[in-house]
Amino acid sequence: MQGAKDLLTPLNEAVALLAQLNAPVIAQVHGVAAGAGLSLMLQADFVLAAEGTRFNLAYINLGTSCDVGASWALPRLVGLRRALEIAMLGDTYTALDAERLGLVNRVVPAAELDATVQELAQRLASGPTQAHGHMRRLMRASFDRDLPAQLSAEADAFVASARTADLPEGIAAFYAKRPAAFQGR
């Protein structure tokens, strides 16, 4: 069906772009996350959900398989057996269920969701952003490498991070017992 391909092509391109970002991706979820919306949410590095939010992969309820990277992200987040349960049974999960399963990082009262997401974004933005990029790429690639290859990639990323102004600042802050003022360079 060409219409489905026409819809999925830009969504898949967006997922591929998200995966290549050096910056962490935060998803803010309130209401219902289902189908492609849930699949897209699974691609985020941090997911904060409002109390009362409901989650359903939903594809099986329509008689179709998943899309937008759900089959890649879901088993990595919750394990294969749990991913099959979520995908094949089509059950709806509460926000607390989603947190327990590892689909979301944190559940907060709906009235606090915006502020909590802003606080997290600010915390990440004021951190060692180059190190965040290395850490994000390392974690995401770890499933595709054996241990020696991962150790080599870690060493390369550590050396690259050590060449930034953030490492001496982090060390100085540690010894001075003060918060680091990272520059991201």
N, C-alpha and C positions, 0 to 999 in steps of 0.2 A: 504494500500500500504506500504510494508515493507521498501522501499527505503526512503519514507518520514519520517518514524519513525526513521530509522537509521541516517538521517540527523538531525532531531529535538532533539534526545536524548542528544548529546553532547552540542548543543546550549542551551537547557533547563538547563543542568547541569551548564553551564557557567553563565547563568542568576542567578541561585540559589547561586552560589559562589559570584557573584558580590553583591548580596543583603546582604550577610553575612559579607562583609568586614567592618572593623572598620574605614577605610580611605575613604574619599570622592572620588567618581569616576567622572572624567572629560571626556567628549566627545568633540572631535574636528571634525567639519563636514565641508566638502568643496566639491562642485560638486552636487551630487544627493544622497539623503538618501531615500531609498524606500524599501518596503517589510521588510524582516528580518533585514536589516541594520537600518531602521527606528525603528523597534521594539527594537532592541538592544540599539539604541541611547536613547530611552525612559527610559531605566533602569538607566541611568547616573544621578548623582546628579546635575551636572553642564554641560550645553551644550553651547558651543560657535561655532557659524557658520560664515562662510565667506559670505560676500555679494554675491549675485548671486546663492547661493545654493538653490536647489529645494527639496521639500519634498512631498512624496506621499506614503500613507500606501499601496496602490497598490493591496492588496490581492483580493479585490472585482472585480478588473479589470481582474483577472485571474479566477474568479468564485470560490474562496475559502475563508475560514475564516482566521483570523490572527493567528500568532504563536509567539514564542519567547517572551511571556509575554506582548504583546501589549494590550490584552484585560484587563489586570490587571493594567498596568501603564497609559494608555491613559485616562481612565475616572478619575483617580486620579489627573492627570495633568490639564485637561481641563474641567472636568465635564462630566456627562453622555450624555447630549443632544449634546454637541459639539463633543464628542468622537464618537457618533453614526453617526453624519454628516461626520466626517473625514473618518471613516471606511466604511460606506455604500455608499457614493457617489463617492469615488475614485478620488477626485479632487487633483490637484497639487497645492502646496502652495509655495510662495516665502519665502525667509529667513525672510523678514519683517513680512509677514503673520504669520510665525511660531513663531516669537518673540511675536507678538500681542496675539496669541492663548495660549502662555505659553509652547510651545514645545521646545523652546530654551531660554536661559537666556540672550544672547547677540549676536548681529550681528556686525561684524567688517569687515573692508576692508580685502580682501584676503591676501594682502601683510603683514598685521599686525596680522594675525591669529596665527601663531606659537608663536610669542613674547607674545601675549595676553594670550594664554594658559599657556605658561611658567611662566608668571607673576602671574597668578591665582594659579598655582600649587605651586609656591614658597611661596605665601602668605599663603596658606593652610598649607604647610609643616612647616612654621615657627610659626604657631599658636599653641594653646593648643590642640594637636592632640588627647589626650584621651577624652577631652571634645567634639571634633568633632565626635569621634566614638559614644559617648553617644547620642549626638544630632541627628546623622544620624539614629541610631536605634530607638530613641524615635519617630522621625518624621515618619519613615517608618511603625512602629507598631501602630501608633495612629489611623489608620482607622479600626483596628481590636479590639480596646479596647473601653470600655465605659469611661466616664470622671473619675470616681473614680479610676479605674484601671490605667488610664494614669497618674493621679496625683500621685499615689503610685510609678509608674515606674519613673516619673520625680524626686520624692524625693530620690529614690534609686540612680539614676544617679547623682544627685546633691551631695549627700553624698560621692559617689565614686570620683567625681571630686574634692570635697573639700579636699580629702585625698592626692591629688597630690601636687607636688612642684609648679605647675602652679598657684594655687589660691593665695598663699602668694606673688608670683612674680607679678601677675596681680594687687593685691591690692597695693603693693609697687610702682608699675609703675604708677598706678592711682594717688596716693598721690604725687609722685615725678614729675607728669606731663611729663612722658617719655614713649616711646613705651616699652611694655613688652617684655622680653626675655624668652619666654616659652621654656621649655625643653621637654615637652611631657612625663613627669614622675611624 
